[in-house]
């Protein structure tokens, strides 16, 4: 089991995500010890991981290296076009 202690300096992006432990529902904050499921990358408190029998997604594996946050921007071209048209329709003539 690979345990990561959350630090404001090292894990600022992770903390900004305001992730919660899926078992307790509690917010993960600085000083908490967490493990990441190797399959789905969910973050669990160490105690929650032990509570569920150190197993999730049919694996006992946890991630050794703290996962990097990736920002994904999803756009909908139809919605962007619609917003533009709506803006144009509401201007004074």
Residue, then its C-alpha position, 0 to 999 in steps of 0.5 A: x500500500x502506497x501512502x501519500x501525506x497531503x501537503x499544501x506545497x506539493x499537492x496544491x492542485x489536488x487540494x483545489x479539486x476539493x476531493x472527498x473520500x468516497x467512503x466517509x464523504x469527508x473533504x481531503x485536506x492537508x495532513x491527511x494520508x491517502x492512497x489512490x486506487x491503481x485502476x480508477x485513481x480514486x483517493x481514499x483515506x488510508x483508514x477507509x482503504x483499510x476499512x474496505x479491505x484494501x481492495x477497490x475495482x477488483x485490485x489491491x494495487x495503489x499508485x506509488x507516484x502521486x497522480x498529476x492533475x490534468x485539466x480537460x476542457x470540453x466544449x460543445x460547438x453547438x452551445x458556443x454558437x448558440x451563445x454567440x447568436x443569443x448575444x447578437x439577438x439581444x443587442x439594441x438596434 
